[in-house]
Amino acid sequence: MNRNPHIIVVDDEAPAREMVGDYLKMHGFAVTLCDGGKSLREAIGIATPDLVVLDLNMPEEDGLSIIRDLKSHTDLPVIMLTATASPIDRVVGLELGADDYVAKPCELRELMARIRSVLRRSAPKTEAPPPAADVKPAARQLVRFGTKWLDLDAQALRDDEGNEHPLTASEFGLLKVFAANPKRVLSRERLLELANARDSEAFDRAIDLRIMRIRRKIEPDPAKPAVIRTIRGGGYLFSPAGDKT
């Protein structure tokens, strides 16, 4: 039986977290409310959520520190709530691995839409039933990205030894777009559109930081990227063989 997605809302301001929590409960989500990093860790210890909605500006432990800690040992999706006047927080949060952000004061319908979008991108694929004896199983969709293989079915990045390397939902979305568009120059705006990463307030540095994180995972030499190359004035180009053609 399918259960309702479990969302943890972290905000030190009680009225704000209760407003978000009540709205999500009204739309079928299971919700846990936390007032900071300590209570968040306690809640995760009791039951692992499907997603965390996290306010960045909190007095005791700021949201960026919490994201850094979470992403160091879990792959939990995180949506940041950020002050409109703090673009640098959004950039740093994305660099640390956050999956999306919503500006405060947030429009609750937009927040719910972004939660559903991130949950769709981060949901594990359902295992297909074993094929009949006389039916040949379909080949897995594997794409070579430099030192790694991207398994499109499992939404996983693995090395040649089969070890899995964690990907955020936004990183997988970008790699999937590159896999579908080899040797094509894609502008930042086109990447954002195809990856469903943002539909407003897109800014170049957000894409650049995500590409930088991906390069650290796939490039033989991230300082001299050959697999995902920067095209001056154009955007980015995926060269499957890491060549210059």
N, C-alpha and C positions, 0 to 999 in steps of 0.2 A: 504494500500500500504506500502510495506517495505521501510524504509528510510535507507540511508547510515549511518553506525555507526559514531558517533561524537567523535573524539579524541582531547583532549587538550594536546599540547606539551609544557612543561615548561622547559626553558633553558635560562640562562642569556646571553649566547653567541648567537647573532643574526645569524651568518652563520650556526651554528649547528642546531638551531631550524628551520630555513628556509629550510635547506637541508632535515631534517626529514619530515617537513610539506609538502614540494613539492612532496616527494616520496610517502607519504601516499595519498595525493590528486590524484596523478597519478593512484593509485590503487583503487580509488573509495571511499575513506573515506572523511567525512566532518571534517575539521581541524580548530582548533583555536590555535593561537600561543600566549604564555604568557612568560614574562621575569622574573617572580618571583611569590612569594606567594600572594602578593596583587592583581596582575592582574589575577591570577588564581581564587581567591575567587570572584572577580568581574565577571569573565566569567561564573563561576558556577551559580552565582546569576541570570544571564541572561538566561542561558540554561544549564541544567544538561547534562554532557557528558556521554558517555558509558564507557570511560576509560581515565585515565590520564597517560601520559608518562612524567616522572619527573626526571630531573637531580638532583643528590644529592648535588653536590658541587657548591653552589651559594653563593655570598658574603653577601647579605643582610639577607636572611632567608634560612638556609640550608634545604635540602630536607627532612631530617629525622624529623625536626620540622613540616614541612608541612604534611608529612605522618601521624604523630601523631595527628595533628589537624583534618585532613580529616577523619581518621578512628574513631575518637571520636564521630562523629555525622553523618557519611555517610557510606555506604558500596560500594563506588565507587572503581572499580578495579584500581590498580596502578602498573605500571611497572617502576622500577627504572633504571636509566642510571647511572652506577657507574664506577669509575676509576678502571682499572684492578688491580692496586696495593693496593686497599683498601678493602680487604675481610671483615674486621670488619664492614664496612658500610653496606655491603650486609647482614651480619648476623643480625645487629641491625634493618635494614629495614624490613627484614622478620619477626623478632620478633614483630615489630610494626604493622604488618598486610599487608605489600606489597605482591602482588600476584606473582611477578616474577622479574627478573633483567636481564639486558643486559650490558656487559662491554663496556666502551668507550675506543677508538673510535668504534662505533657500526657498524656492518655489517647490512645494511638496510634490506636485505632480511630476516635475522634472526629476526630482530626487528618486521617486519611485521608478520612473522610466529608466534611469541610469542604473539603479539597483538590478532591475530585471535584465538589462542589457549585459551587465558584468556577470550576473549569475548564468546567463545563457553561454557566454564565452568561456566561463571557467568550469562549467559542469562537466564531469567525466562522461565519456561516451559509454552508452549501455552496451554491454557485451552481447554480441549476436549469438543466437543459438548455434550449436555445432552443425556443420553442413551434413547433408545426407551422404551415405557412403559413396554413391555414384556421382556426386557433385564435387567438382574441383573447387576448393576455396579460392576466393578472390585474393589477388596479391595486395599486400599492404601498400599504402601510398607513402613512399619514402622519398624524401628530397634531400640531396646532399647540399649542405651549407658549410663549406670549408672543412673544419675539423670534426663536424658533427653531422648527424642525420636527423631530419625533422620527420617525425611520424605524424602525418596529418590525421589519421584515424584516432590515434591515442592522444593527440595534442601534446606530444612529448618530444624533447630534444635529447638525443643520445649520442654517445661517442662510439668509436669502433668496437669497444669492449662491451657495449650494451649498458653502460652506466648512464642513468638519467640525470640531466642537468636542469634545474628548475627554471620554468618560464612563467612570467606573469601573463595574464590574459591579454594585455595590450601588446606584449612582445610576441606572443603566438599569433595575434591578429596581423601584425606587420609581416612576420615571416611567411604566413599563409598568402598574403598579397604578393610578396616577392616571388614565392613559388609559382604562383599563377601567371606571373608577368616577367619571365626571365629575359634578360638583355633588352629591357625596355626602361627608358628613363621615366621615373615617376616623380612628379613634383611633390613637395610636402603636403600641399592642399589635397592632391589626388590620393596620397597615401592615407591621410586622415579620413578622407571620404570612403575609400575602399575598405579600410580596416574598421570603419564605424567607431573611430576613436574619439572624435569630437564632431559636433555639428555646429558649434558656435565658439567664438573666442579662441579659435585655433591660433597657436603661436609657434613660430619656427623652432624655438629652443626646446619645446616639449618633444617634438619629433626627433630633433638632433640628439637629445639625451637618451631617448629610447634606442635609437640606432647605436649610440655609443655603448650602451649596456649589452646589446645584441652582439656587437663586434667583439667585446671581451670574451664572449662565450664561443664564437664560431671561427674567428679569424686566426690563421697561423701566426700572424703578427698584427695585433690590433692597432699598432702605431702606423702601420702601412697597409690599410685595408685593401684587399683585392677581391673579396667575395661580394661585399656590399660597398660599392664605390660612390664617392661624392662626385657629382657632376656639377661643376661650377655654373651657377645661374640656372641650373635645370632641376636638381633634386638628387635622387639616388638611383643606382642601377645595380641589379643583381646579376653577377656573372657566375653561373653555376660551377664552372671549372676554375674560377679565380683568375681568368685570363684578362687581357686588356682589349679584346675584340668586342 
